[in-house]
């Protein structure tokens, strides 16, 4: 069964039936502007080097990114065994020899994390729960030579993004990647004065990347609308170094009004 990814260059990938429905939904409707932005930035060489997708899930990003960029390595970081098996199957079915799967959770350092579920798109880790997973830092993976030359770092860790960034200081200093990260925000309401509440976590990550590395951060103006996320909005943020700012503004395909720069 083939699934078309219209916002990832229109590539077609062989997907096994058990995940075809979910993959088709991700490919066509989920994070359309994010996907088109990454595609155009890669085409314009604003993203150079290898790609690391942390929280790879069923491979809805890994697969098209690897297919469209056969000259680089796409690292898939995923803690859940069943999803790693699925990623392996997708890579084999589509001859994606440039996919490297690393089964681990990410944090600020090597530690044991816990969750109350063993799978799911919204699996969240903390310091307590029924199930445990080993976690490492991005810097550990870098020093252990499991990853290298990261030009684009994508973090979708259900709340673990800040710790992953803190644990990736050597990687960020060395590779200076474009960094995309996901956060849940509260929608506009009368309670908040009709303003979206980005939350402390967004502010902390944005300030950390700005003060320590000089990154500029934008929010992509779109949100996932899955029932299990409500009442929150799921937002993607993209952080770039200042030298890329003018190049971003010259993109021709992506709708630039969808980029909102954070103060």
Secondary structure, DSSP 8 states (H G I E B T S, - for coil): -EEEETTTTTEEEE--HHHHHHHHHHHHTTTHHHHHHHHHHHHTTSS-SEEEEES-TTSTTHHHHHHH-TTS-EEEE---HHHHHHHHHHHHHTT-TTEEEE--EE-SSSEEEEES-SS-TT---BS--SEEEEEE-HHHHHHTTSS--EEEEEE--TT-HHHHHHTTHHHHHHH--EEEEEEEEE---GGGTT--B--HHHHHHHHHHHHHH-EEEEEEEEEE--GGGTTEEEEEEEEEEGGGHHHHHT-SSS-GGGEEE--
